Protein backbone atom coordinates (compact mmCIF):
# COMPACT_ATOMS: atom_id res chain seq x y z
CA UNK A 1 0.00 0.00 0.00
CA UNK A 2 1.59 3.29 -1.10
CA UNK A 3 1.04 6.54 0.73
CA UNK A 4 0.62 9.80 -1.07
CA UNK A 5 3.00 12.34 0.34
CA UNK A 6 1.89 15.90 0.79
CA UNK A 7 3.98 17.98 -1.62
CA UNK A 8 5.87 21.09 -0.59
CA UNK A 9 3.93 24.28 -1.15
CA UNK A 10 4.83 26.09 -4.34
CA UNK A 11 3.26 29.55 -4.44
CA UNK A 12 3.02 30.96 -7.93
CA UNK A 13 5.38 33.88 -8.44
CA UNK A 14 7.50 35.82 -10.88
CA UNK A 15 10.95 37.32 -10.37
CA UNK A 16 11.17 41.03 -11.18
CA UNK A 17 13.89 43.66 -10.93
CA UNK A 18 13.22 47.36 -10.66
CA UNK A 19 11.93 50.09 -8.37
CA UNK A 20 9.09 49.98 -5.88
CA UNK A 21 7.83 53.56 -5.73
CA UNK A 22 4.98 55.35 -4.00
CA UNK A 23 3.20 58.01 -6.02
CA UNK A 24 0.08 59.75 -4.71
CA UNK A 25 -0.26 57.07 -1.97
CA UNK A 26 -0.25 54.26 -4.56
CA UNK A 27 2.45 51.58 -4.76
CA UNK A 28 3.75 51.06 -8.27
CA UNK A 29 6.53 48.95 -9.77
CA UNK A 30 8.82 50.56 -12.33
CA UNK A 31 11.03 48.40 -14.54
CA UNK A 32 14.48 49.90 -15.27
CA UNK A 33 16.53 50.10 -18.48
CA UNK A 34 13.84 51.63 -20.59
CA UNK A 35 12.43 55.07 -21.34
CA UNK A 36 11.11 55.56 -17.80
CA UNK A 37 13.18 58.10 -15.91
CA UNK A 38 13.22 58.67 -12.18
CA UNK A 39 13.94 62.38 -12.12
CA UNK A 40 12.86 65.20 -9.83
CA UNK A 41 9.97 66.30 -12.08
CA UNK A 42 7.79 63.79 -10.25
CA UNK A 43 6.73 63.85 -6.63
CA UNK A 44 7.33 60.26 -5.57
CA UNK A 45 9.23 58.20 -3.05
CA UNK A 46 11.51 55.32 -3.99
CA UNK A 47 10.78 52.73 -1.31
CA UNK A 48 13.19 50.03 -2.51
CA UNK A 49 15.00 48.82 -5.58
CA UNK A 50 16.54 45.55 -6.68
CA UNK A 51 15.21 42.06 -7.28
CA UNK A 52 11.83 41.07 -5.88
CA UNK A 53 9.29 38.27 -6.12
CA UNK A 54 5.74 39.04 -7.21
CA UNK A 55 3.00 36.66 -6.06
CA UNK A 56 -0.69 36.53 -6.76
CA UNK A 57 -3.39 36.42 -4.09
CA UNK A 58 -7.10 35.59 -4.17
CA UNK A 59 -9.53 37.62 -2.07
CA UNK A 60 -11.69 36.05 0.64
CA UNK A 61 -15.44 36.11 0.06
CA UNK A 62 -16.94 38.87 2.21
CA UNK A 63 -13.52 39.91 3.56
CA UNK A 64 -11.92 42.05 0.84
CA UNK A 65 -9.06 43.07 3.14
CA UNK A 66 -7.86 39.43 3.25
CA UNK A 67 -6.29 37.52 0.37
CA UNK A 68 -4.38 34.24 0.18
CA UNK A 69 -1.41 33.28 -1.98
CA UNK A 70 -2.17 29.65 -2.87
CA UNK A 71 0.74 27.34 -2.14
CA UNK A 72 -1.13 24.04 -2.30
CA UNK A 73 -4.62 22.96 -3.34
CA UNK A 74 -5.99 19.85 -1.61
CA UNK A 75 -8.85 18.33 -3.57
CA UNK A 76 -11.63 16.55 -1.71
CA UNK A 77 -10.69 13.21 -3.32
CA UNK A 78 -7.05 13.34 -2.18
CA UNK A 79 -5.09 14.90 -5.04
CA UNK A 80 -2.76 17.78 -4.23
CA UNK A 81 -1.88 20.52 -6.71
CA UNK A 82 0.88 23.13 -6.49
CA UNK A 83 2.29 25.94 -8.60
CA UNK A 84 0.86 26.58 -12.05
CA UNK A 85 -1.32 23.47 -11.89
CA UNK A 86 -2.92 24.60 -8.61
CA UNK A 87 -3.45 28.17 -9.85
CA UNK A 88 -5.05 26.98 -13.08
CA UNK A 89 -7.33 24.59 -11.17
CA UNK A 90 -8.54 27.37 -8.86
CA UNK A 91 -9.34 29.75 -11.71
CA UNK A 92 -10.77 27.25 -14.21
CA UNK A 93 -12.11 24.17 -12.40
CA UNK A 94 -12.72 25.03 -8.75
CA UNK A 95 -16.48 25.19 -9.27
CA UNK A 96 -16.35 21.41 -9.85
CA UNK A 97 -14.76 20.84 -6.43
CA UNK A 98 -16.14 23.46 -3.99
CA UNK A 99 -14.91 21.47 -0.97
CA UNK A 100 -11.27 21.63 -2.06
CA UNK A 101 -8.98 23.53 0.31
CA UNK A 102 -6.37 26.15 -0.45
CA UNK A 103 -3.31 26.34 1.80
CA UNK A 104 -1.04 29.36 1.74
CA UNK A 105 -0.01 32.59 3.36
CA UNK A 106 -2.42 35.49 3.58
CA UNK A 107 -1.54 39.04 2.67
CA UNK A 108 -0.97 39.71 6.39
CA UNK A 109 1.62 36.91 6.60
CA UNK A 110 -0.61 34.42 8.46
CA UNK A 111 -0.42 30.76 7.39
CA UNK A 112 -3.99 29.75 6.53
CA UNK A 113 -6.25 27.17 4.93
CA UNK A 114 -9.59 28.03 3.36
CA UNK A 115 -12.18 26.17 1.34
CA UNK A 116 -12.23 27.29 -2.30
CA UNK A 117 -15.92 28.14 -2.04
CA UNK A 118 -14.96 30.96 0.38
CA UNK A 119 -12.72 32.70 -2.17
CA UNK A 120 -14.17 35.50 -4.28
CA UNK A 121 -12.91 34.61 -7.73
CA UNK A 122 -14.83 37.48 -9.33
CA UNK A 123 -12.77 40.20 -7.64
CA UNK A 124 -9.42 41.19 -9.15
CA UNK A 125 -6.35 39.21 -8.12
CA UNK A 126 -4.06 41.07 -5.71
CA UNK A 127 -0.45 41.40 -6.86
CA UNK A 128 1.86 41.26 -3.84
CA UNK A 129 5.52 42.26 -3.78
CA UNK A 130 7.98 40.24 -1.66
CA UNK A 131 11.67 40.83 -0.94
CA UNK A 132 12.52 37.20 -1.83
CA UNK A 133 11.01 33.76 -2.41
CA UNK A 134 11.25 32.82 1.28
CA UNK A 135 9.28 35.74 2.71
CA UNK A 136 5.68 35.09 3.71
CA UNK A 137 4.73 38.69 4.55
CA UNK A 138 4.48 40.92 1.48
CA UNK A 139 6.11 44.32 1.34
CA UNK A 140 3.09 45.85 -0.38
CA UNK A 141 0.21 45.34 -2.78
CA UNK A 142 1.03 46.78 -6.20
CA UNK A 143 -1.52 48.81 -8.15
CA UNK A 144 0.23 49.41 -11.50
CA UNK A 145 3.31 48.79 -13.64
CA UNK A 146 5.32 51.40 -15.47
CA UNK A 147 7.51 50.17 -18.29
CA UNK A 148 8.02 50.31 -22.03
CA UNK A 149 9.66 46.87 -22.12
CA UNK A 150 8.03 44.01 -23.99
CA UNK A 151 9.56 41.18 -21.94
CA UNK A 152 7.49 41.48 -18.77
CA UNK A 153 6.03 38.36 -17.13
CA UNK A 154 2.71 37.64 -18.92
CA UNK A 155 0.83 36.85 -15.70
CA UNK A 156 1.87 40.20 -14.24
CA UNK A 157 0.34 41.93 -17.25
CA UNK A 158 -2.86 39.91 -16.75
CA UNK A 159 -3.42 41.34 -13.27
CA UNK A 160 -1.93 44.86 -13.29
CA UNK A 161 -2.46 47.80 -15.63
CA UNK A 162 0.64 48.76 -17.63
CA UNK A 163 1.63 52.35 -18.40
CA UNK A 164 4.65 53.48 -20.41
CA UNK A 165 5.37 56.58 -18.30
CA UNK A 166 4.44 58.09 -14.96
CA UNK A 167 2.61 60.86 -16.87
CA UNK A 168 0.49 58.22 -18.66
CA UNK A 169 -0.39 56.66 -15.31
CA UNK A 170 -1.34 60.04 -13.82
CA UNK A 171 -3.45 61.04 -16.83
CA UNK A 172 -5.45 57.77 -16.60
CA UNK A 173 -6.25 58.46 -12.95
CA UNK A 174 -7.73 61.91 -13.60
Secondary structure by P-SEA (a helix, b strand, c coil): cccccccccccbbbbbbccccccccbbbbbbcccccccccccccccccccbbbbbbbbbccccccccccccbbbcccccccccaaaaaaaaccccccccbbbbcccccccccccccccccccccbbbbbbcccccccccccccccccccccccaaaaacbbbbccaaaaaaaac
